[in-house]
Amino acid sequence: MPNNTLVRQREQAKVGMAASLGVLVATGFLSRSRQTNQSGVRTLHVCAGVALVGFSYWHWRLYQPYANSKGRIA
């Protein structure tokens, strides 16, 4: 059974992925609108994409099995 810190980190990674994906979708729709500041929306869109990749990597790392006692990665 994972400890509380690992469970909390997994939950934070999931929330981060969901939030960054939401911002990514919203800015994608906003970038099609002619009434918005295009450079600001584009910058936020790129930042949200980078954040999504970062949160996804963190999430993936949290679910990797631990190395066994002989020092090999499982």
Buried (B, 14 or more C-beta within 10 A) or exposed (E): EEEEEEEEBBEBBEEBBEBBBEBBEBBEEBEEEEEBEEEEBBEBBEBBBEBBEBBBEBBEEBEEEEEEEEEEEE
